[in-house]
Amino acid sequence: MNEARILVVDDDEDIRNLVVKLLERAGHKVEQAEDGRSGLRALHASPPDLVLLDVSMPDLDGWQTLERIRDLSDVPVIMLTARGDELERVRGLQAGADDYVTKPFGRQELVARVQALLRRAAARAGDEPAETYGDGLVTIDFAQRAVTYSDRDVALTPLEFKLLSTFVRHPRQVLSRDQLLELVWGDAFGVSGDQVKLYVGYLRRKLDPDAPDRVPIETVRGFGYRYRPPG
């Protein structure tokens, strides 16, 4: 794994120091910030390859910081939190986080998740086409990460954009949950098949809030999902 630049944003100095030490031992260059505002300033000054972001911080918490990060960048983000319940995990993933680690975390697990996410990001960067897609209903500018549906601009999270891109690149092909986990989430470290169903639902509602069932992403019962372009 080549050296990556990682930004750690956490108001707990002990945790920051531990995470910095672990990631530097793994061969990465690490910058740290003690709160959301200083984290955003660091992101502006020198964009990192990955962000580790604590949820519970004073003033600007992790959710608010993540929202501002997503306005600026699709940099991979791993959320750090003391809460491990399902609703909290779903909130983080829906808000645009790429992964979720619960405190106290295993040291090897944290490094493994960072390495896995960096590998997935590198693979996507190498495979990303510098072109547009259009089928009369959906238009995608891959370079600008811009999507329209029925001539209406649609704001998607990075994960939703990856999912839609995967569907349109495999038109009329039935993709199983396992295939989608591999194509969208990479090696799917710590990701369950239920996330596919969850995100297909998010994507349908984003594309057509009034009639998500009319979005041409079909559920093929017992097999998976298929994108059927119009015409």
Backbone bond lengths (Angstrom), bond angles and torsions (degrees), N, CA, C in turn:
res aa  C-N    CA-C-N  psi(-1)  N-CA   C-N-CA  omega(-1)  CA-C   N-CA-C  phi
1 M - - - 1.479 - - 1.526 108.70 -
2 N 1.342 116.43 123.11 1.454 119.95 177.77 1.521 110.26 -68.37
3 E 1.341 115.30 157.79 1.457 119.87 178.37 1.520 110.30 -60.33
4 A 1.313 115.43 131.50 1.464 121.13 176.90 1.513 109.13 -117.22
5 R 1.323 115.91 155.14 1.452 121.69 176.17 1.520 108.09 -95.99
6 I 1.328 116.79 121.02 1.461 121.87 -175.45 1.524 109.56 -123.39
7 L 1.328 115.19 134.80 1.461 121.83 177.75 1.523 108.49 -107.16
8 V 1.349 116.75 124.70 1.459 122.89 178.57 1.525 107.92 -108.25
9 V 1.343 116.19 120.23 1.466 121.42 -178.83 1.525 107.99 -117.82
10 D 1.344 116.44 109.91 1.469 121.27 -177.25 1.520 107.79 -159.66
11 D 1.335 116.97 136.17 1.465 119.76 -178.41 1.521 112.46 -82.02
12 D 1.332 117.96 -7.66 1.469 122.07 178.85 1.532 108.65 -91.51
13 E 1.321 115.92 109.99 1.465 119.93 -175.16 1.521 112.04 -62.15
14 D 1.327 117.63 -38.43 1.459 120.45 -179.62 1.525 111.54 -62.39
15 I 1.342 116.08 -43.30 1.466 119.36 179.26 1.514 110.57 -67.27
16 R 1.338 116.41 -41.87 1.470 119.12 177.87 1.512 110.92 -57.38
17 N 1.319 115.95 -47.60 1.462 119.30 -177.65 1.528 111.50 -63.16
18 L 1.347 116.43 -38.24 1.460 120.15 178.84 1.521 110.80 -64.99
19 V 1.331 116.30 -47.29 1.463 120.20 -178.39 1.527 110.97 -64.61
20 V 1.322 116.64 -41.40 1.470 120.44 177.83 1.525 110.43 -59.36
21 K 1.308 116.39 -45.17 1.468 120.54 -179.31 1.526 111.23 -62.50
22 L 1.336 116.97 -44.55 1.460 121.26 -179.50 1.529 111.52 -61.97
23 L 1.330 115.76 -44.50 1.461 119.26 -176.05 1.526 112.06 -74.69
24 E 1.322 117.14 -34.13 1.472 119.10 176.09 1.524 110.29 -66.90
25 R 1.321 117.40 -37.32 1.468 120.45 176.05 1.522 111.45 -63.39
26 A 1.346 115.64 -29.75 1.468 120.57 178.56 1.526 112.13 -81.23
27 G 1.331 116.63 0.55 1.457 120.63 174.04 1.506 116.03 96.72
28 H 1.342 117.50 16.78 1.445 120.23 -177.55 1.531 111.56 -105.88
29 K 1.324 115.22 158.23 1.445 121.75 174.60 1.523 107.78 -95.18
30 V 1.320 117.75 125.16 1.460 121.10 -170.25 1.525 110.49 -122.21
31 E 1.335 114.18 133.14 1.465 121.51 171.68 1.521 107.40 -115.61
32 Q 1.320 116.73 147.36 1.462 119.30 -177.73 1.519 111.32 -126.88
33 A 1.338 114.27 151.69 1.466 121.74 178.18 1.516 107.78 -138.62
34 E 1.336 116.21 143.25 1.463 120.61 -172.45 1.526 113.67 -91.51
35 D 1.323 118.11 -6.31 1.464 120.46 177.41 1.527 109.27 -159.45
36 G 1.342 114.96 174.24 1.449 119.66 -175.58 1.513 114.11 -62.45
37 R 1.331 116.93 -41.18 1.469 119.59 -177.27 1.526 111.53 -66.08
38 S 1.326 116.83 -43.80 1.468 118.40 178.66 1.527 110.56 -69.04
39 G 1.342 116.39 -30.04 1.455 119.45 175.21 1.515 112.29 -64.38
40 L 1.321 116.13 -41.85 1.463 120.12 178.28 1.527 111.19 -65.91
41 R 1.329 115.88 -38.38 1.473 118.66 177.30 1.523 110.65 -63.30
42 A 1.337 116.31 -40.40 1.465 120.18 179.10 1.524 110.89 -65.96
43 L 1.335 116.10 -37.78 1.461 120.40 179.19 1.523 110.51 -65.68
44 H 1.326 117.09 -40.04 1.463 121.71 177.20 1.530 110.66 -64.04
45 A 1.330 115.84 -45.37 1.462 120.87 -173.38 1.523 112.12 -67.76
46 S 1.328 116.20 -39.80 1.470 119.85 -176.32 1.521 108.64 -152.73
47 P 1.334 118.34 93.56 1.459 121.51 -174.75 1.530 112.09 -57.63
48 P 1.334 117.40 127.04 1.458 121.44 -179.48 1.529 111.56 -85.51
49 D 1.329 115.26 173.46 1.463 121.05 175.01 1.524 111.67 -87.72
50 L 1.338 116.74 -19.46 1.459 121.59 -178.85 1.523 108.59 -161.08
51 V 1.346 115.97 147.84 1.465 121.52 178.08 1.523 109.51 -122.01
52 L 1.336 116.04 131.76 1.461 122.79 168.43 1.518 106.54 -102.72
53 L 1.331 117.46 118.10 1.458 121.76 -168.40 1.526 111.51 -125.76
54 D 1.322 116.41 120.49 1.459 121.70 177.54 1.531 109.73 -74.72
55 V 1.334 116.58 144.19 1.458 121.06 179.46 1.526 111.46 -78.94
56 S 1.346 116.73 -50.40 1.472 121.06 -171.90 1.520 110.95 -91.22
57 M 1.326 115.71 97.27 1.462 121.54 176.83 1.523 108.54 -135.04
58 P 1.323 117.75 150.38 1.472 120.02 178.23 1.524 111.72 -71.58
59 D 1.327 114.82 160.87 1.464 123.01 177.53 1.530 110.67 66.16
60 L 1.326 117.70 -86.93 1.458 122.30 179.91 1.525 107.49 -105.31
61 D 1.351 116.66 105.90 1.463 118.23 -174.96 1.530 111.04 -80.40
62 G 1.338 115.43 -179.26 1.455 119.93 -175.27 1.517 113.94 -63.19
63 W 1.355 116.79 -36.90 1.461 119.62 179.71 1.525 111.00 -65.67
64 Q 1.324 116.92 -43.59 1.462 120.41 179.12 1.529 111.22 -66.49
65 T 1.321 114.94 -39.13 1.466 119.18 178.70 1.520 110.63 -65.76
66 L 1.340 117.14 -42.31 1.462 120.95 178.47 1.526 110.92 -60.89
67 E 1.326 116.75 -41.87 1.462 120.47 179.48 1.526 110.92 -59.28
68 R 1.333 116.62 -41.27 1.471 119.87 -179.79 1.525 111.31 -72.99
69 I 1.337 116.15 -34.75 1.466 119.00 175.64 1.524 110.01 -61.21
70 R 1.334 116.37 -43.77 1.464 120.10 -177.15 1.527 112.81 -69.62
71 D 1.323 116.72 -19.97 1.463 119.72 173.34 1.526 111.10 -71.93
72 L 1.326 115.65 -21.45 1.460 121.03 -173.49 1.516 114.06 -108.89
73 S 1.338 116.67 -30.21 1.459 118.94 -166.06 1.522 111.16 -156.95
74 D 1.339 116.10 155.92 1.459 120.86 171.48 1.534 110.38 -106.89
75 V 1.342 116.26 27.41 1.459 121.30 177.17 1.536 109.03 -55.21
76 P 1.329 118.92 138.63 1.469 120.44 177.10 1.528 111.08 -59.35
77 V 1.350 115.95 135.88 1.465 121.82 -178.90 1.525 109.35 -128.51
78 I 1.327 116.10 128.80 1.461 122.60 171.51 1.519 107.39 -109.19
79 M 1.330 116.29 123.75 1.459 121.16 178.47 1.528 110.11 -85.63
80 L 1.331 116.50 139.24 1.466 123.27 175.08 1.523 108.04 -112.33
81 T 1.311 117.55 127.71 1.461 119.56 -177.46 1.516 111.25 -151.17
82 A 1.325 115.05 153.80 1.467 120.87 176.72 1.516 111.13 -83.22
83 R 1.330 118.16 -11.74 1.457 122.10 -179.06 1.520 109.87 -101.01
84 G 1.336 115.81 133.33 1.457 119.37 -177.07 1.506 114.18 -118.70
85 D 1.345 118.21 14.80 1.456 119.56 -177.42 1.520 110.47 -73.91
86 E 1.326 115.53 159.86 1.459 121.48 -173.42 1.523 112.57 -61.96
87 L 1.340 117.49 -41.41 1.463 119.78 -178.79 1.522 111.76 -61.53
88 E 1.327 115.71 -36.73 1.465 119.19 178.42 1.528 110.63 -66.71
89 R 1.335 116.61 -41.51 1.465 120.16 178.95 1.527 110.68 -64.27
90 V 1.335 115.73 -43.74 1.458 119.54 179.56 1.523 110.71 -62.41
91 R 1.331 116.63 -41.62 1.465 120.02 179.24 1.528 110.61 -58.80
92 G 1.328 116.21 -44.35 1.455 119.38 -179.88 1.514 112.74 -64.16
93 L 1.330 117.59 -45.02 1.455 120.88 -179.16 1.522 111.47 -67.35
94 Q 1.327 116.31 -38.80 1.458 119.92 179.74 1.526 111.38 -68.05
95 A 1.322 116.21 -30.99 1.465 120.27 -179.20 1.523 112.49 -76.72
96 G 1.332 116.90 -8.44 1.457 119.25 176.91 1.508 115.05 114.83
97 A 1.351 117.28 5.57 1.462 119.53 174.91 1.528 108.94 -72.43
98 D 1.325 116.33 152.77 1.457 120.94 179.98 1.523 112.53 -97.54
99 D 1.319 116.80 -22.77 1.459 120.37 178.80 1.520 108.18 -158.11
100 Y 1.338 115.37 174.15 1.457 121.33 -168.16 1.520 107.86 -149.91
101 V 1.325 117.91 123.46 1.468 122.08 -179.65 1.524 108.72 -124.10
102 T 1.332 116.04 129.81 1.457 121.51 -177.63 1.522 110.77 -94.76
103 K 1.326 116.15 133.32 1.458 121.91 174.91 1.531 109.48 -82.31
104 P 1.343 118.97 143.25 1.463 127.02 -5.80 1.529 110.02 -74.84
105 F 1.302 116.22 138.08 1.460 120.68 -176.08 1.525 110.38 -105.50
106 G 1.319 115.32 153.85 1.459 120.53 172.90 1.517 109.80 -73.90
107 R 1.301 116.63 137.85 1.464 119.54 -175.70 1.523 111.67 -63.74
108 Q 1.320 116.91 -44.70 1.462 119.94 -179.41 1.525 110.86 -66.88
109 E 1.342 116.42 -36.46 1.459 119.67 179.39 1.521 110.51 -63.83
110 L 1.331 117.07 -44.27 1.464 119.59 -179.45 1.523 110.73 -60.01
111 V 1.322 117.38 -47.66 1.466 120.53 -179.98 1.529 110.45 -62.70
112 A 1.344 116.66 -39.83 1.466 120.19 179.77 1.520 111.39 -63.31
113 R 1.329 116.88 -40.95 1.463 119.86 179.29 1.525 111.08 -66.44
114 V 1.316 116.67 -39.97 1.469 120.49 177.35 1.527 109.89 -62.23
115 Q 1.327 116.83 -47.17 1.467 120.40 -178.58 1.522 111.08 -63.15
116 A 1.352 116.70 -41.77 1.462 120.19 -179.53 1.524 111.26 -63.44
117 L 1.326 116.55 -42.29 1.467 120.11 -178.79 1.526 111.10 -68.73
118 L 1.323 117.29 -36.96 1.464 120.23 176.34 1.527 111.22 -64.92
119 R 1.348 116.74 -38.83 1.470 119.69 177.93 1.524 110.93 -63.87
120 R 1.338 116.56 -43.24 1.457 120.01 -179.51 1.530 110.68 -64.20
121 A 1.337 116.17 -41.64 1.465 119.96 179.79 1.526 110.95 -64.03
122 A 1.330 116.82 -40.51 1.467 120.66 179.70 1.525 110.92 -66.17
123 A 1.342 116.35 -39.94 1.461 120.13 179.63 1.517 110.93 -65.29
124 R 1.327 116.67 -41.80 1.462 119.67 179.55 1.521 111.28 -66.12
125 A 1.328 116.57 -38.54 1.467 119.60 179.42 1.519 110.81 -63.20
126 G 1.342 115.95 -36.59 1.455 119.41 -179.83 1.522 113.14 -73.92
127 D 1.334 116.38 -28.17 1.462 120.34 -175.80 1.525 113.80 -95.94
128 E 1.319 117.88 -13.78 1.465 120.77 -172.02 1.521 111.56 -63.46
129 P 1.321 118.59 121.62 1.454 120.64 -179.93 1.521 111.46 -75.47
130 A 1.324 116.45 141.64 1.467 120.73 178.21 1.523 108.73 -96.59
131 E 1.347 115.46 66.61 1.450 120.49 -176.28 1.521 109.38 -152.83
132 T 1.311 114.62 -177.03 1.465 119.39 177.57 1.521 109.10 -116.57
133 Y 1.327 114.19 162.08 1.461 121.51 175.84 1.519 107.54 -128.44
134 G 1.337 116.82 142.37 1.445 120.03 175.57 1.518 110.51 -156.30
135 D 1.332 116.40 137.05 1.459 119.31 179.30 1.532 112.20 -132.27
136 G 1.333 116.25 16.24 1.441 120.22 -178.73 1.509 113.85 93.31
137 L 1.330 116.13 -17.74 1.462 121.49 177.98 1.519 110.09 -120.28
138 V 1.335 115.73 -50.63 1.462 122.38 179.59 1.518 109.36 -108.64
139 T 1.325 116.66 133.26 1.463 122.55 172.68 1.520 108.38 -125.77
140 I 1.330 116.28 133.07 1.464 121.12 -178.99 1.522 109.17 -130.29
141 D 1.313 116.29 129.46 1.462 122.83 168.34 1.521 106.09 -103.02
142 F 1.328 116.86 102.78 1.452 120.57 -173.52 1.524 112.39 -65.87
143 A 1.331 116.77 -36.34 1.458 119.67 -178.86 1.522 111.61 -66.64
144 Q 1.340 116.59 -39.84 1.459 121.25 -178.21 1.521 113.16 -92.17
145 R 1.341 116.59 -4.84 1.470 121.80 -175.93 1.537 110.96 55.35
146 A 1.331 115.64 41.41 1.464 121.18 -177.64 1.523 109.66 -109.37
147 V 1.334 115.75 137.80 1.467 121.70 -177.09 1.526 109.28 -130.49
148 T 1.340 115.96 137.21 1.463 120.65 167.95 1.521 108.26 -125.27
149 Y 1.334 114.78 148.92 1.465 121.33 177.48 1.522 106.68 -135.15
150 S 1.317 115.52 120.33 1.474 120.66 -174.48 1.523 110.65 52.73
151 D 1.350 115.25 44.28 1.471 122.96 177.99 1.524 113.36 65.24
152 R 1.326 117.12 17.84 1.469 121.06 177.81 1.525 108.57 -114.26
153 D 1.340 117.06 129.39 1.462 120.76 177.88 1.524 110.08 -64.19
154 V 1.319 115.57 136.00 1.465 121.36 -178.74 1.523 108.61 -123.68
155 A 1.333 116.47 126.85 1.463 121.40 177.69 1.526 108.57 -93.47
156 L 1.323 116.49 116.47 1.458 121.77 -179.84 1.526 110.22 -114.61
157 T 1.319 116.27 148.40 1.458 119.92 170.60 1.529 108.11 -70.40
158 P 1.331 118.83 161.94 1.463 120.06 179.20 1.534 113.45 -54.41
159 L 1.343 117.39 -39.85 1.458 119.29 -179.20 1.528 111.62 -69.76
160 E 1.321 116.98 -39.18 1.464 120.16 176.26 1.527 110.65 -63.77
161 F 1.335 116.95 -38.63 1.461 120.95 177.74 1.531 110.53 -63.32
162 K 1.321 116.90 -41.91 1.478 120.66 178.54 1.518 110.57 -62.87
163 L 1.333 116.23 -40.11 1.461 120.03 -179.03 1.525 110.91 -65.91
164 L 1.336 117.11 -47.16 1.458 120.18 178.29 1.525 111.01 -61.60
165 S 1.321 117.15 -42.78 1.464 120.96 179.55 1.524 111.20 -59.78
166 T 1.326 115.94 -39.87 1.465 120.02 178.59 1.520 111.15 -64.08
167 F 1.331 116.97 -41.99 1.466 119.78 179.47 1.526 111.49 -62.49
168 V 1.351 117.12 -47.52 1.467 118.08 -174.80 1.525 112.00 -71.85
169 R 1.324 117.22 -21.20 1.465 119.75 176.78 1.525 112.12 -80.38
170 H 1.334 116.05 -10.96 1.474 120.58 178.52 1.533 108.89 -128.53
171 P 1.341 117.97 59.31 1.468 119.87 -175.30 1.530 111.89 -63.07
172 R 1.337 114.64 138.82 1.466 123.44 176.50 1.536 113.42 65.39
173 Q 1.308 116.59 6.54 1.475 120.25 178.72 1.522 109.58 -97.86
174 V 1.327 116.92 130.88 1.456 120.29 176.53 1.531 108.45 -76.24
175 L 1.326 115.42 122.50 1.466 121.72 179.65 1.519 108.45 -110.34
176 S 1.316 116.73 123.72 1.460 120.90 179.08 1.523 110.25 -74.21
177 R 1.337 116.04 166.98 1.463 119.14 176.34 1.524 110.40 -59.21
178 D 1.336 116.83 -41.74 1.465 119.43 -179.21 1.525 111.08 -63.43
179 Q 1.333 116.73 -39.83 1.468 119.59 177.92 1.522 111.09 -63.91
180 L 1.334 116.08 -42.41 1.464 119.33 179.96 1.525 111.42 -67.28
181 L 1.325 117.42 -38.19 1.468 119.51 175.66 1.522 110.52 -59.58
182 E 1.331 116.62 -40.70 1.467 120.28 -179.42 1.525 111.22 -70.48
183 L 1.343 116.86 -43.56 1.454 121.00 -175.22 1.528 113.35 -75.23
184 V 1.336 117.11 -34.40 1.468 120.76 -174.96 1.519 112.02 -99.32
185 W 1.333 116.89 -44.80 1.462 121.19 -176.69 1.525 112.41 -94.90
186 G 1.325 118.40 -3.01 1.454 120.66 -178.33 1.512 110.95 79.42
187 D 1.340 116.54 -123.50 1.465 119.05 -179.80 1.519 111.49 -81.89
188 A 1.345 118.00 -2.07 1.467 123.24 173.41 1.519 112.52 58.49
189 F 1.309 117.72 35.73 1.464 121.37 179.23 1.530 109.11 -62.25
190 G 1.320 116.47 117.43 1.455 121.27 177.74 1.520 114.53 74.74
191 V 1.352 118.80 13.11 1.459 121.74 -178.89 1.524 109.07 -109.81
192 S 1.332 117.72 133.63 1.463 121.55 -179.49 1.515 110.63 -96.44
193 G 1.334 115.87 161.54 1.453 120.93 178.50 1.514 113.14 -62.63
194 D 1.335 117.16 -23.64 1.472 120.20 178.80 1.527 111.89 -63.35
195 Q 1.337 117.02 -25.34 1.463 119.89 178.78 1.530 111.28 -62.85
196 V 1.341 116.97 -31.97 1.461 119.86 179.26 1.522 109.91 -63.31
197 K 1.335 117.23 -49.92 1.462 121.38 179.07 1.521 110.57 -59.01
198 L 1.335 116.72 -42.83 1.460 121.91 -179.48 1.525 110.62 -60.24
199 Y 1.330 117.07 -47.21 1.457 120.08 -175.09 1.523 113.13 -77.02
200 V 1.319 118.18 -28.69 1.462 119.10 172.61 1.524 109.44 -62.60
201 G 1.332 116.89 -40.15 1.464 120.51 176.15 1.517 112.22 -63.11
202 Y 1.347 116.96 -44.93 1.466 120.27 177.17 1.527 110.20 -57.58
203 L 1.345 115.79 -45.84 1.456 120.55 -175.35 1.525 111.26 -64.38
204 R 1.320 117.18 -44.28 1.471 119.92 178.17 1.527 111.18 -58.51
205 R 1.335 116.61 -44.03 1.469 119.46 -178.15 1.519 111.78 -70.20
206 K 1.331 117.66 -31.87 1.470 119.54 177.31 1.533 110.24 -68.93
207 L 1.333 116.99 -41.55 1.459 120.44 -177.03 1.523 111.61 -69.12
208 D 1.330 117.33 -41.47 1.461 120.36 -179.49 1.522 109.03 -143.11
209 P 1.337 117.51 86.60 1.467 120.65 -177.54 1.523 113.27 -59.92
210 D 1.331 117.75 -30.29 1.457 121.32 -176.82 1.528 112.78 -81.03
211 A 1.323 116.66 -30.76 1.469 119.96 -177.35 1.531 110.00 -145.84
212 P 1.330 117.79 68.30 1.475 120.01 -178.07 1.525 113.54 -60.44
213 D 1.333 117.26 -25.63 1.468 119.82 179.95 1.529 112.08 -70.29
214 R 1.330 116.99 -16.23 1.465 120.01 179.11 1.533 112.46 -86.45
215 V 1.324 117.30 -11.56 1.471 120.19 176.98 1.524 108.55 -62.63
216 P 1.333 118.70 131.70 1.469 120.64 -173.47 1.532 114.75 -77.33
217 I 1.325 116.23 40.19 1.463 121.07 169.47 1.524 105.38 -104.39
218 E 1.307 116.17 103.35 1.457 121.53 -172.37 1.528 111.14 -90.02
219 T 1.326 115.21 142.54 1.458 120.86 170.08 1.525 107.97 -88.92
220 V 1.310 116.73 120.71 1.464 122.05 176.96 1.523 106.27 -102.76
221 R 1.314 116.38 98.54 1.465 121.40 -170.33 1.527 111.57 -57.18
222 G 1.327 113.60 131.61 1.449 119.84 179.51 1.513 114.51 84.29
223 F 1.351 116.97 -8.08 1.462 120.00 -177.10 1.522 112.82 -124.64
224 G 1.342 117.41 -51.16 1.460 118.97 -177.82 1.510 111.13 157.73
225 Y 1.341 116.42 -130.38 1.466 121.64 -175.16 1.529 109.78 -137.60
226 R 1.331 114.47 156.04 1.472 119.97 -179.58 1.522 109.09 -143.54
227 Y 1.332 116.22 136.25 1.469 120.45 173.23 1.520 107.86 -96.03
228 R 1.337 115.55 122.89 1.462 120.51 -179.58 1.534 108.37 -115.33
229 P 1.337 117.93 98.68 1.460 120.56 -178.53 1.524 111.03 -62.73
230 P 1.328 117.29 151.42 1.469 119.89 -179.66 1.521 111.85 -62.64
231 G 1.326 114.77 144.53 1.456 120.03 177.53 1.499 112.94 81.82
